[in-house]
Amino acid sequence: MSTKNMNKFDNSLKIDPLVAKALNLELLRQQNSIELIASENFVSPSVLAVQGSVLTNKYAEGLPSKRYYGGCEYVDMVEKVAIDRLKELFNAPHANVQPHSGASANLAVYYAMLEPGDNILGMALDQGGHLTHGSKVNVSGHWFNSHFYGVNPHTGLIDYEQVLQKAKEVKPKIIIAGASNYPRFIDFEKFRHIANEVNAYLMADIAHIAGLVIAKLHPSPFPYAHFVTSTTHKTLRGPRGGVVMCQEEFAAKIDKAVFPGLQGGPLMHVIAAKAQAFYEASQPKFIEYQKQIVLNSQFLAKALIKNGFNIVSGGTDNHLMTIDLRNTTVTGKVASEALESVNITVNKNAVPNDPQKPFVTSGIRIGTPAVTTRGMMEDEMQIIANLIKDKLNNLNDETIHNKILAKVKELTTSFPIYENIYEYNQMISKY
C-alpha cells in the first residue's frame, strides 16, 4: 500500500465490509439524530483525522524524553505540545495527558495519594456526582471508605455549610469537587476552605465543564485545587480521553501513578488528537462557541419550564439541565426511550432523592454541546423544547410521532455534523 493511499478512509473500509456497515449506520444515526446527551459532542474533522493517524502504531511507555522504547522522538514532540497547551489553557502547574479516560485520571489521583481504607468525600451519585467519586459499584467505593454530600432538596444547590459539617464528621483525606449532573456553578474556593479546615486534599473533577472553564464562563479550579482531572471530550470537544493536572509538588507522584501505576503504553494517536483539540480550544472562536453552549442551555431550560416541565434547581448556569418527571406519569427510562424513537437522544438520570431505581430513574439529563457544535441556536432550542413536550405528552399518538420525526429530519438536514457528511455517507455506502 502506497503512502499516498495509507490514510484513505475508503481504502481501509474495503478490508472489512462489516465494519464499513457499522460505521455507515453510526454515521447516519449521528447525522439524523438530535444529540442532547450532555457528555457527548462532535469532534472537528482535524481531530478525527489526527486520531486515525499512524501514531496509533507507536508504543511509547514512559514520559517524553524518558521512554522505555526507541523511536519516540516524534511522539515526544506531540506529547510535549499537548502538555504545554493544556497547562496554558488551565494555568496548570503540571499536567499529564496520558490517562485513557476521566475515570482513570481520577483513579490516578487516588492511587497516588491514598491508601486502601482512607476516607474520601464526594458528591453522591443520585445527587449529581459520578461513579468514580466513591460509588460502591466503582473501585473508588470498593477500595476507600466513601462518604457523600448532596444538594439542598428545596433549591437543588450545593449547601457548602453541610459539606463542611460532613467533612468535619468524616475527616476525609480527599474531597472531590465536581459532578456529572450539576447545572450550577461550583465554588472551588469554598471547597478549598473546607479542605483546609479538615486538612484534606482538594480534587476538582471538571470533566463536564472544562470548555466553560477555558472560556471563563465557569470559575476555574486553579489555584484552589491540589488536583484537577478532566475528560477531553464533552464541552472541550476533543477525543474521548482524560487528563490530570496538579500542583507542582505532586507532579512526580501523579506521573508515576499514571505510568507504571495504572497504565502501560499511552495512546499516542489519542494524545495527538488531544493536542489538536487543545489548539482549537485556544482560538477565539472556541470562546464564542462556549458562550453559545450556555445561551442555548439557558434558553432551552426556560423553554422547557414554559412547556410545563420541572427543571432541577430551576435552571442552569452551564451546558446541562435535568428534567424532573416526578410530577408526570413518565419515568426517565420511558422518556428517554420515547424520545429516542423520534431520534432525539437523551439519557435517563436520577434526580435528587430519586424514588426510582437507577436503571429507571425519575429524570432525563439534557445538554447542548453537540447541537451547538452543529450550529443550532436559540430558535432551534425552542423547536427542540416543543418537540420534547409534544412527544412526552403524547406517547402513543402516531400522527404526532410522525410529525416529530419529520421535524427532526428537517433540523438535522439543515445542520449537518460535518459539511461533507453526504460525501462521507456515499463513500461508506459503496461497501
Buried (B, 14 or more C-beta within 10 A) or exposed (E): EEEEEEEEBEEBBEEEEEEBBEBBEEBBEBBBBBBBBBBBBBBBEEBBBBBBBEBEEBBBBBBBEEBEEEEBEBBBEBBBBBBBBBBEBBEBBBBBBBBBBBBBBBBBBBBBBBEEEBBBBBBBBBBBBBBBBBBEEBBBBEBBBBBBBBBEEEEBBBBBEEBBEBBEEBEBBBBBBBBBBBBBBBBBBBBBBBBEEBEBBBBBBBBBBBBBBBBEBBBBBBEBBBBBBBBBBBBBBBBBBBBBBBBEEBBEBBBBBBBEBBBEBBBBBBBBBBBBBBBBBEEEEBBEBBBBBBBBBBBBBBBBBEBEBBBBBBBBBBBBBBBBBBEBEBBBBBBBEBBEEBBBBBBBBBBBEBEBEBEBBBBBBBBBBBBBBBEBBBEBBBBBBBBBBBBBEBBEEEEBBEBBBEBBEEBBEEBBBBEEBEEBEEBBEEB
